[in-house]
Amino acid sequence: MSEIKKRIKKYSARHALSGVLKILPHLSDDNVLKILKVAEKVSVNPAFKERVIVIEDKIRRKHPTLQIIRRLNSQLSAKPKEKLISNLFANAMFDGTERRQKILQEEKWRPPFFFVLSPTMRCNLKCTGCYAAQYEKKDVITTEQIDRIFSEAKQLGIYFVTISGGEPFYREDLLDLWEKHNDMFFLVYTNGTLIDEKLAKKLQELGNVAPAISVEGFKEETDKRRGQGVYEKLLDSWKNLRENGVLFGFSATCTRHNAEVIYSDEFIDFMIEQGALFGWYFQYIPIGRKPDTSLMATPEQRVWARERLEQIRNTKPIILADFWNDGHLAGGCIAGGRVYFHINSHGDIEPCVFTHFTKNNIKDTTIREALQSDLFKAIRERQPYSKNLMCPCMIIDNPQVLREIVSQTGARPSYPGAESIITESASFLDEYAQKIHQYWDPVWKEKYNEGKNLKGIDAEVAEKILKND
């Protein structure tokens, strides 16, 4: 395509996106389909186009996806609704993807879609098994460095950033940075206890920040892990966000003790009543404060949870993602810069939030340089780690991979004791992974035809699977 044609296409796409913003106040079923048609037309990512087509089909079949869109339209205030379209959809998924694809064509590598930044490890809670508890509590990254990180990200086509911690809302400078970078979209993992009426109002005015509030189930499960009285504070936080029309959701860590609760109809119905529009599920990983393998959900619980997740998605109007049990939908592990990476509060650049090993620090390198480190390259070269994408993780599903990569690259632990995941926990995780594969290898073969029935995953990943790499 000539340069002139490219410019015409980009102008046409932008014009179409402007039209999307105009019809938002009148978000009928037909208008939803029009928006999706725009998404399908302007995207340069074939996998994304396939996902859009799937969503279109669900809407025509009156799937709960349609109710989710209606909830977005009715619950959100004007600014959050506008920023969801302009920042997450137009900038991150359209302009950003185009820029990342251009880098791929010119430099033979593609920047990730997003990254996680943990600007502080300070927190007012001491949750059992917190993955981030052993990091140094002193804030090392400055406001100026965070500003530079966001600017560098946009140069690489990254407009979506997840903020974690610690408790992010301890850093008041983030509010100013989110306002300055008002063309980006931020998902914030928070314990929710600091979200009062004033902060909720500020988030509504910004529009480009979506909190994901951590919860362990109902009052008993939440207070047991997070501390007495925390659950009551969450009820207030949800109310403040709901009344201000802020986009928000929940974050739940699956353990041996709460799996049946957080995947129950009762819990999901309750979160919908509170106003949550999305939810993220994590598996407990034995790192951080007093790592305890006995807290991990059993292989049997993971298999059950995945089946429950499919049932919930087909019946409930809420967006749900499960970073481990959705491996087959994400093309396997997304770490190491394939889709995302992590910058901790000390500035260390890690492959993922749960892989506490590093080779570079943001204070003396750029994001571009870090993504080309031997640690990140080694991870991407090994992905997917298994022919079975239902077993995506190099920590708990294929633990020998993490040990080999750390040994190969000489990556150092991010803090003293982080290496226990590849030393003290090694034998347990090897046995755990073996059981996971025993359960899911037959499902992968029979239901998904070893990946041949899957759509929407990266062509490179699909090619590796089909070649049995």
N, C-alpha and C positions, 0 to 999 in steps of 0.2 A: 504494500500500500504506500502510495506517495505521501510525502509530508503534508501536502495540501489536503488530501483526502483524510488523513489522520486528524488534522485540525478541524475539518468539517464535522467528522464523526464525534470528536470531543465536544464541539460546540453544541451539536444536536443532543448529545447525551446530557450536557449541563442544562440545556433548555428544558429537556424532559424532566430533569430532577427539580427544576424550579416549579414546574407544573405540579409535581408531587406535593410540594409544600402548600400550594394553593388549595388542593382538594382535601387536605388533612381535616379541616373542620367538618367536612361532609364525607366521612369515611364509610361509605356504603360498601356492601359486598362487591359490587362492580368496580368501585374505585380501588379496593384492595387488589383486585386482579389487575387493574391498570398499573398500579405501583409495581407489582411483581413482573409485569411485562417489561416495564422500564428496567428493572433490575436484570432481567434476563438479557435484554438488548444491550445494555451498556457494559456488562461485565466482560472482562478479558480472560477470566478464569473458567475453563470448561467444567471443572468440578463444581464451582459455584452455580453455574448455569443449570446443571443437573439437579442440584438441591432446590433451586427455585422452581423448577418444573414439578418436582415432588410436592412442594408446598402448594402450588397452584391446584394440583390434583386433589390434595386434601381439602382445600377450601371448597372446591366444587362438590365434594362428597360430604360437606357439612361436618368435617372433622373438628375436634376441639381447637385446632389451629385457628379457625375462624373466630372462635370465642376469645382466644388470646388477643387477637388483633382488636376486637371490639373492646376488650378490657383496657388495652393500651390507649385507645381513643377516648374512652369514658373516664379513666382514672387520672391520666396525666394532665398536668397544667400545660399551658401553651408553650412555655420555654422548653421544658424537658421534651415535649413532643417534637418541637422544631429541631432541637439538637440531636435527637435520636436519628432523624432523617438526614440532616445536613452533615453531622460529624461522623456518626457511626456508619451510616449507609453511603452517603455521597463521598466523604473524604477518605474514610478507612477502607471501605469495600470497593469503591470505584477508583478515585484518583490514586489512592495508596497502592492498590493492586496493580494499576497501570505502571506506576513508577517502579515497583518491585520487579515487575515483568521486564521492564526496560533494562534494569540492572542485570537481570538474569541473561538477557540476550547479549549485552555488551561485555559483561565481566564474568559470565559463567557461574554465578552464584546468586541466590535470591534471598534478600532480607526476610525475616519472619513477619507474620501478620501483627504480632504484639509482643510485649514483654511485661514482666512483673518488676516493680520497683518497691523495695521496702525501705522507706526513708527514715524509719526509726524502729527500734526494738523496745522502746519504752512502752509499758502497758500497766494499766491499773488492775489487771486480773492475773491470776497465777493458775491457769488451767492445767489440769492433769494431762501429761503427755504432749504439751505444746511443742510443735515442731521447731519453733523459732526461739525457744526459751534460753538456749545456751549462747546465743550471739551476745556480743558486747552491747550494753545498754546505752552507752554514750552515742549521741548522734554525731556521725563523722561527715556524712554528706552535707554540704552547705546548700543554701538556697540557690546560689549562683551555679553550683554544679548540677542541681536538678534542672534548672532552667536550660543549661547547656544540653543535658541529656534529652530533654523534650525536643529541643531544636534539632539536634542530630537525628533523632528518630524521624522527624518529618522529612528530612533530606533523604532518608532511606525509604520513604513511603509508609512509615508507621504512624498511624493517627489514633490507635487504640492502645491504651496503657492501663494495666491493672496495678493498683496500689495496695500493698499489704503491710505487714508489720510483725510484731508490735501492734500498737494501736495508732493508725495513721492520723486520727483527728487530734492527737497530741501536738502535731505540728501545724500551727495556725498559718504558717507561710504557704502551705499547700493551697489554701483558698485563693490567695493572690496569684499563685502560679496557674491554677486551673482557669482563673479569669483571664490571665495573660494569654494562655494557649487555648483560647476559646474555640479553636477549630479542631481540637482533639476531643476524644471521648474517654472518660475515666471510670473504670469499675473499681470500687473501693471495698476491700474486705475489712470489716470492722466488728468489734464486739458489741457495738451499738449503744453502749452505756453513756456516751457523751453526746448523743444526738437529742438535744433539747429543742424547744420550739424555735429559738433563734437560729440554731444551726440548720434546722430543717428548712426554714424560710430562705436562708442563704443558698442552700443547695437548689431550691426551687428557682431562685433568681439566676443562678449559674446555668442550670439546665443540662450541663455536660458531665454530671457526676451521678453515678448510680451505686448506692451502697448495697453490699451483700452482707447481711447481718448474721453472725455466727450463732447457731442454736443447736442443741443436742437432742431435741425432741420437745417434750413438754416440761413443766416446772421441775419434776423430780429429776429427770435426766440432765437438764441444763444446770440446775443449781448444784448437782452432785459433782459435775466436772468443772464448772466455772465459778462456783461460789454462791453462798446463800444470798438471796435477794436479787440476783442478776436477772432472772426471768421476769420479775415485775418491772424492772427497768426496760427490758426489751418491749414489753407491752406498750410502754409510754413512747418508745422510739418509733415503733411501727405506727402508732397513732399520729405522731408528729409528721412523719413522712407522708402518710396516707392523706392527711388533711391538707397538706401543701402540694399534693399532686406530683410528688417526686417518684421517679422510677426506682424501685428497689426490689430486692429479693432476699433469699436466705442462703446461708452456707452451712452445710452439715457434714461432720466427720463421722464416718461409719466405723463403729467399733463392735467388738463382740457383744457389748452390753446394750446397744441401742439400735442395732440394725432393723429389728422388727418394728420399732417405733417410727423411725424417720422415713421408712418406705411404706408406711401404712396409709390407708385412705383417710383416716381420722386426722393424721398430721398434715397431709397435703391439703385437705379441706380447710383445716384451721389456718394454714398459711395463706391460702387464697382469701379467706375471710379477713385476714389482717391487711391484705392489700399487696402481698408479694406477687410479682409478675414473673419471676424466674427463681430457680434454685440450683445451687452447685453442690454436688456430692463429692466428697473426698474419702479415700481410705486412710485409716490410721496407719502411719509409717513409723517404725520404732527408731526415731531420732529425737533430738532436742532434750527436753527435761525428762530425766530418768526413763530412757527408752525401755519399753516393756512389750515384748512380742506377744504376751498373753492378751493384750488389748486389741490385737488385730482381729478383724472379722475373719471367721473361718472360711476356707474355700467353699464349703457348703452354703454359708450365708451369702457369699458373693454371687454364687450361681442363682440363688433364690432372689437376691436383690436385683439382678439384671432382668429376670423374668418379671418381677414386680414393676420395674421401671417401664418396660414395654406396655404393661397394662395401664399404668398411670398416664402415660403419654397418649394413649388412645381413648382416654375417658375424662381427663381433667384439663381445664383451661389454664395451664401454666407451663412455661418453658423450663425444661429440666436437662441438666448435663451431668454426666458421671465420668470423671476423668480416667478412671480405670476400666469400668465396664462398657464404656463407649469407644474402646480402642479400635474396634472394627469399623467404626464410622469416621474416625479421625485419621485412618491410615497408619495406626500404630502409635508409638511414642512421638510426642510433638516437641520434645526437649532439644537442647543443643543448638537452638536457632533454626530448627526446621520450621517450627511455627512460633516458638517463643523461647525466652530465656529469663534469667532472674538477676537483678542487681540488688545485693543486700545493703544494709545500712552502713557497712564499713566501706562500701564501694566495690567489693569483690563481685566479679561477674561469674555466675554459676549456671550450669546447664539447665537446671530447673529448681523450683522452690524447695524440693525435697532432696536434691542431690547437692550436698554441702561440700563440694570440692571445687577448686578454682585454679586458674593460671594467670588471670589478668585482673586489674583493678581500674575502675573508671577514672580514678584521679590521674592516672598516667597513660591512658590509652583511650581510643575512641570506640564507639559501638561497632563501627565497621571493622576495625582491627581485631577486636575481641571475637567477633563472629568468624574470623578466619584463623583463630588459634588452633593448635593441634588437638586440644581437648574437644572443642566443638566439632572440628572436622572428623575426628575419630568417631564421635557419636553419630553424626549424620551418615557416615560411610557404613556404619553397622545397622542402621535403621532400614526396615524393621528387623528387630533382633530375633524374631521367630517367624516362621511361615504362617503362624496363627495370629492374626491381628487382635483376636480376643484376649491375648496374653501380651499386652503391649509394653509393660514396664521393665526397665533394666534394674530396678531395685527389688521388687517383690515377685515378678513373674519370670524374669531371666537374670537372676542376681549375679551369675558368673560374668555377664557382660560388663557390669559396672566395675567389678574387680579387675577385669582384664584391661579396661580402658584407663583406669587410674594407674595401674602398673605401667602400661604402655606410654602414657603421656607424662607421668610424674606429677600429676595434679596433687595439690596440697589440700588438707582439710581446712575448711573455712574457720574452724575454731577447734581448740583442744577437745578431743573426744568424738568429733564427727566421724572419724574413721571406724567407729564401732559397728557401723552398718555393714562394713565389709570384713570385719574381724570377729567380734563377739557374736554377732547375729548371723554369721554366714551359714552355719550348719542348719539352723532353724529355717532360714529363708530358702535354702536349697530344697529342703523337704517340702516346704509350703508351695514352692513353685512347681515341684513335681506333681503335687496333688491338683493344682490349678490346671495344669496341662492335661491330666488324666480326665478331668471333667469336660474341658472345653475343646480339646483336639477333635473328639468325635463330632461335636456340634459344628465346629468350623468346617469339617469335611462334609457332613451331611446337609446342614442347613444352608451354608454359604458356598458350598462347592469349592472350598479352599480359596475363596476370594473371587472366583469367577462370576458370582452372582451379585457382587457389590458394585454400586455406582456412587459417584461423588467423591472418590478418593483420588489422591494425586496420581497422575499417570506414571510417574517414576516409581512410586511405591507399588502400584499394581504390576508394573513390569517386573520388579524384583520378585514379587510373590509368584507370578506365573513362571518365572525362570527358576523358582525354588532357591533363590539366593538367601 
